[in-house]
Amino acid sequence: MLLPGIIDIEASGFGRGSYPIEIGVATESGEAMSWLVRPESDWDHWDDNAAQLHGITREQLVRDGLGVDSIADHLNEMLEGQILYSDGWGFDSGWLALLYYCARRTMTFRLETLPRILTEYQLSVWDDTKLRIRSEHALSHHRAGEDARLLQMTYEATALMEYQAQLKRS
């Protein structure tokens, strides 16, 4: 089964002034990776509640983060011509656009909302399946690389469950 590419983004908070702090990708081959984003000089929004969720400090971003241009170049090279899916498209598309704007780059891949490729059956079992997989694999919550891989694993599991249900009915 060809897996959908998934992207997940952690941010400094929600709403006006927020910006991406970690980009995570699960590729079509199932490989997961992530990059901390070094804040641009005018990115000063910081929500302590969001920081409690993802556990990333601003100091860690300044020390260990990559520049927006490096991340944009790497994503473009790795994902050119592909469609990536996000379960938080409304937020993720804006944060990704901000990253590319600040990097002065054009995105060479497309971003779509994950529900676009889910069947009614998958949607009906999604939340329970995702919780089970997170627990079974002891995956962190609100870390972009692991969240992207979790979404991809949930897609794969729900597609298999649907196929098995169809076989039982025939």
C-alpha positions as CSV (number, residue, x, y, z in Angstrom):
1,M,0.0,0.0,0.0
2,L,1.4,3.4,-1.0
3,L,1.1,5.6,2.1
4,P,0.1,9.3,1.9
5,G,2.8,11.8,2.7
6,I,1.8,13.6,5.9
7,I,3.0,16.9,7.4
8,D,2.5,18.2,10.9
9,I,3.5,21.5,12.3
10,E,4.0,22.6,15.9
11,A,3.7,26.3,16.5
12,S,4.5,29.1,19.0
13,G,0.8,29.3,19.8
14,F,-2.4,29.8,17.9
15,G,-3.8,32.9,16.2
16,R,-2.3,36.2,15.3
17,G,1.5,36.3,15.5
18,S,2.1,32.6,15.9
19,Y,4.7,30.9,13.7
20,P,6.0,27.4,13.0
21,I,8.5,26.0,15.5
22,E,8.8,22.4,14.3
23,I,8.0,20.8,11.0
24,G,7.5,17.0,10.8
25,V,7.0,14.9,7.7
26,A,6.2,11.2,7.2
27,T,7.1,10.3,3.7
28,E,5.3,7.9,1.3
29,S,7.8,5.2,2.4
30,G,6.9,5.7,6.0
31,E,10.1,7.5,7.1
32,A,9.5,10.2,9.7
33,M,11.7,13.2,10.2
34,S,11.4,16.7,11.8
35,W,13.2,20.0,12.0
36,L,13.1,22.6,14.7
37,V,12.7,26.1,13.2
38,R,14.9,28.9,14.4
39,P,12.6,32.0,14.9
40,E,13.0,34.9,12.6
41,S,14.0,38.2,14.3
42,D,10.4,39.5,14.3
43,W,8.8,36.3,15.5
44,D,8.3,37.1,19.1
45,H,4.9,35.6,19.9
46,W,5.2,32.8,22.5
47,D,2.2,31.1,24.2
48,D,3.2,29.3,27.4
49,N,0.2,27.0,27.2
50,A,1.3,25.8,23.7
51,A,4.9,25.4,25.1
52,Q,3.5,23.1,27.8
53,L,1.9,20.9,25.2
54,H,4.9,20.5,22.9
55,G,7.7,20.9,25.5
56,I,9.9,22.9,23.2
57,T,11.5,26.1,24.6
58,R,12.3,29.2,22.6
59,E,15.9,28.9,23.8
60,Q,16.0,25.4,22.3
61,L,14.8,26.8,18.9
62,V,17.4,29.6,18.9
63,R,20.1,27.1,19.8
64,D,19.2,24.1,17.8
65,G,16.7,25.3,15.1
66,L,17.5,25.6,11.4
67,G,16.8,28.7,9.4
68,V,13.6,28.9,7.4
69,D,15.6,28.9,4.1
70,S,17.3,25.6,5.0
71,I,14.1,24.0,5.9
72,A,12.2,25.2,2.9
73,D,15.0,24.1,0.6
74,H,15.1,20.6,2.2
75,L,11.3,20.2,2.0
76,N,11.2,21.3,-1.6
77,E,14.0,18.9,-2.6
78,M,12.5,16.0,-0.7
79,L,8.8,16.6,-1.6
80,E,8.8,18.2,-5.1
81,G,5.7,17.4,-7.0
82,Q,4.0,15.5,-4.2
83,I,0.8,16.1,-2.3
84,L,1.2,16.1,1.5
85,Y,-1.8,15.9,3.8
86,S,-2.4,17.6,7.1
87,D,-5.0,17.0,9.8
88,G,-4.8,20.7,10.8
89,W,-4.8,22.2,7.3
90,G,-6.4,25.5,8.5
91,F,-3.4,26.2,10.8
92,D,-0.7,24.3,9.0
93,S,-1.2,25.9,5.6
94,G,-0.8,29.4,7.2
95,W,2.3,28.4,9.1
96,L,3.9,26.7,6.1
97,A,3.1,29.8,3.9
98,L,4.8,32.0,6.5
99,L,7.9,29.8,6.5
100,Y,8.1,29.9,2.7
101,Y,7.4,33.6,2.6
102,C,10.2,34.4,5.1
103,A,12.5,32.0,3.2
104,R,11.7,33.8,-0.1
105,R,11.0,30.4,-1.6
106,T,8.1,28.9,-3.6
107,M,6.7,25.6,-2.3
108,T,7.2,22.8,-4.8
109,F,4.6,20.5,-3.3
110,R,1.0,20.8,-2.4
111,L,-0.8,20.7,0.9
112,E,-4.2,19.2,1.2
113,T,-6.5,18.4,4.2
114,L,-6.3,14.8,5.4
115,P,-10.0,14.2,5.5
116,R,-10.1,14.6,1.7
117,I,-8.6,11.1,1.3
118,L,-10.4,9.4,4.2
119,T,-13.5,7.3,3.6
120,E,-16.6,7.4,5.8
121,Y,-15.5,4.2,7.4
122,Q,-12.0,5.5,8.1
123,L,-13.5,8.6,9.7
124,S,-15.8,6.5,11.8
125,V,-12.9,4.6,13.4
126,W,-10.2,7.2,13.2
127,D,-10.1,8.6,16.7
128,D,-10.1,5.3,18.5
129,T,-7.6,3.8,16.2
130,K,-5.2,6.8,16.6
131,L,-5.4,6.5,20.4
132,R,-4.7,2.8,20.3
133,I,-1.7,3.2,18.0
134,R,-0.3,6.1,20.1
135,S,-0.5,3.9,23.1
136,E,0.9,0.7,21.5
137,H,3.9,2.6,20.1
138,A,4.4,5.0,23.0
139,L,4.5,8.0,20.7
140,S,4.9,11.5,22.1
141,H,2.0,13.9,21.6
142,H,2.6,17.3,20.0
143,R,6.0,16.6,18.5
144,A,5.7,17.1,14.7
145,G,7.7,14.1,13.4
146,E,5.9,11.6,15.6
147,D,2.5,13.1,15.1
148,A,3.0,12.9,11.3
149,R,4.0,9.3,11.5
150,L,1.1,8.6,13.9
151,L,-1.4,10.0,11.4
152,Q,0.2,7.9,8.6
153,M,0.0,4.8,10.7
154,T,-3.6,5.5,11.6
155,Y,-4.4,6.0,7.9
156,E,-2.8,2.6,7.1
157,A,-4.6,0.8,10.0
158,T,-8.0,2.3,9.2
159,A,-7.6,1.4,5.5
160,L,-6.7,-2.2,6.4
161,M,-9.7,-2.4,8.8
162,E,-12.0,-1.2,6.0
163,Y,-10.6,-3.8,3.6
164,Q,-11.1,-6.6,6.2
165,A,-14.6,-5.4,6.9
166,Q,-15.4,-5.5,3.1
167,L,-14.0,-9.1,2.9
168,K,-16.2,-10.2,5.7
169,R,-19.3,-8.8,4.0
170,S,-18.5,-10.6,0.7
